[in-house]
Amino acid sequence: MPETIRSPRQELLIKRIVEARKRAGLTQGEIAAHFGKHQPFIANIEAGQRRLDLVELIALAEVLDLDLHQLIDELKRAPTRFKKK
């Protein structure tokens, strides 16, 4: 499988997470505290240096009041570098 860390979909995911955090009026540190982590945990996600697994994404969406179904639908419509068979 090709690398996805800098894919258009990954970039869009990061953008939506940052937007949701700012809309919620939360700092990176405040969100990290929800996970029992330090601020760099969220900073690395937002900088594209760390990817989320599905369980983490669900938990983050709950903290940010982010509609995960809507987000996934948007990500599915975003360009991809993968060739469809």
Contact map, one row per residue, 1 for C-alpha under 8 A:
1110000000000000000000000000000000000000000000000000000000000000000000000000000000000
1111000000000000000000000000000000000000000000000000000000000000000000000000000001000
1111111000000000000000000000000000000000000000000000000000000000000000000000000000000
0111111011000000000000000000000000000000000000000000000000000000000000000000000000000
0011111001000000000000000000000000000000000000011010000000000000000000000000000000000
0011111101100000000000000000000000000000000000010000000000000000000000000000000000000
0011111111100000000000000000000000000000000000000000000000000000000000000000000110000
0000011111110000000000000000000000000000000000000000000000000000000000000000011110000
0001001111111000000000000000000000000000000000000000000000000000000000000011011100000
0001111111111100000000000000000000000000000000010000000000000000000000000000000000000
0000011111111110000000000000000000000000000000010000000000000000000000000000000000000
0000000111111111000000000000000000000000000000000000000000000000000000000010010000000
0000000011111111100000000000000000000000000000000000000000000000000000100010000000000
0000000001111111110000000000000000000000000011110000000000000000000000000000000000000
0000000000111111111000000000000000000000000001000000000000000000000000000000000000000
0000000000011111111100000000000000000000000000000000000000000000000000100000000000000
0000000000001111111110000000000000000000000001000000000000000000000000000000000000000
0000000000000111111111000000000000000000000001000000000000000000000000000000000000000
0000000000000011111111100000000000000000000000000000000000000000000000000000000000000
0000000000000001111111110000000000000000000000000000000000000001110000000000000000000
0000000000000000111111111111000000000000000000000000000000000001000000000000000000000
0000000000000000011111111110000000000000000000000000000000000000000000000000000000000
0000000000000000001111111100000000000000000000000000000000000000000000000000000000000
0000000000000000000111111100000000000000000000000000000000000001100000000000000000000
0000000000000000000011111110000000000000000000000000000000000000000000000000000000000
0000000000000000000011111111011000000000000000000000000000000000000000000000000000000
0000000000000000000011001111111000000000000000000000000000000000000000000000000000000
0000000000000000000010000111111100000011011000000000000000000000000000000000000000000
0000000000000000000000000011111110000111010000000000000000000000000000000000000000000
0000000000000000000000000111111111000010000000000000000000000000000000000000000000000
0000000000000000000000000111111111100010010000000000000000000010000000000000000000000
0000000000000000000000000001111111111110110000000000000000000000000000000000000000000
0000000000000000000000000000111111111110000000000000000000000000000000000000000000000
0000000000000000000000000000011111111000000000000000000000000010000000000000000000000
0000000000000000000000000000001111111000000000000000000000000000000000000000000000000
0000000000000000000000000000000111111100000000000000000000000000000000000000000000000
0000000000000000000000000000000111111110100000000000000000000000000000000000000000000
0000000000000000000000000000100110011111110000000000000000000000000000000000000000000
0000000000000000000000000001111110001111111000000000000000000000000000000000000000000
0000000000000000000000000001100000000111111100000000000000000000000000000000000000000
0000000000000000000000000000000100001111111110000000000000000000000000000000000000000
0000000000000000000000000001101100000111111111000000000000000000000000000000000000000
0000000000000000000000000001000000000011111111100000000000000000000000000000000000000
0000000000000000000000000000000000000001111111111100000000000000000000000000000000000
0000000000000100000000000000000000000000111111111111000000000000000000000000000000000
0000000000000110110000000000000000000000011111111000000000000000000000000000000000000
0000000000000100000000000000000000000000001111111100000000000000000000000000000000000
0000110001100100000000000000000000000000000111111110000000000000000000000000000000000
0000100000000000000000000000000000000000000111111110000000000000000000000000000000000
0000000000000000000000000000000000000000000110111111000000000000000000000000000000000
0000100000000000000000000000000000000000000010011111100000000000000000000000000000000
0000000000000000000000000000000000000000000010000111111110000000000000000000000000000
0000000000000000000000000000000000000000000000000011111110000000000000000000000000000
0000000000000000000000000000000000000000000000000001111111000000000000000000000000000
0000000000000000000000000000000000000000000000000001111111100000000000000000000000000
0000000000000000000000000000000000000000000000000001111111110000000000000000000000000
0000000000000000000000000000000000000000000000000001111111111000000000000000000000000
0000000000000000000000000000000000000000000000000000011111111100000100000000000000000
0000000000000000000000000000000000000000000000000000001111111110000000000000000000000
0000000000000000000000000000000000000000000000000000000111111111000000000000000000000
0000000000000000000000000000000000000000000000000000000011111111111100000000000000000
0000000000000000000000000000000000000000000000000000000001111111110000000000000000000
0000000000000000000000000000001001000000000000000000000000111111110000000000000000000
0000000000000000000110010000000000000000000000000000000000011111110000000000000000000
0000000000000000000100010000000000000000000000000000000000001111111000000000000000000
0000000000000000000100000000000000000000000000000000000000001111111100100000000000000
0000000000000000000000000000000000000000000000000000000000001000111111100000000000000
0000000000000000000000000000000000000000000000000000000001001000011111110000000000000
0000000000000000000000000000000000000000000000000000000000000000001111111000000000000
0000000000000000000000000000000000000000000000000000000000000000001111111100000000000
0000000000001001000000000000000000000000000000000000000000000000011111111110000000000
0000000000000000000000000000000000000000000000000000000000000000000111111111000000000
0000000000000000000000000000000000000000000000000000000000000000000011111111100000000
0000000000000000000000000000000000000000000000000000000000000000000001111111110000000
0000000010011000000000000000000000000000000000000000000000000000000000111111110000000
0000000010000000000000000000000000000000000000000000000000000000000000011111110000000
0000000000000000000000000000000000000000000000000000000000000000000000001111111000000
0000000110010000000000000000000000000000000000000000000000000000000000000111111100000
0000000110000000000000000000000000000000000000000000000000000000000000000000111110000
0000001110000000000000000000000000000000000000000000000000000000000000000000011111100
0000001100000000000000000000000000000000000000000000000000000000000000000000001111100
0100000000000000000000000000000000000000000000000000000000000000000000000000000111110
0000000000000000000000000000000000000000000000000000000000000000000000000000000111111
0000000000000000000000000000000000000000000000000000000000000000000000000000000001111
0000000000000000000000000000000000000000000000000000000000000000000000000000000000111
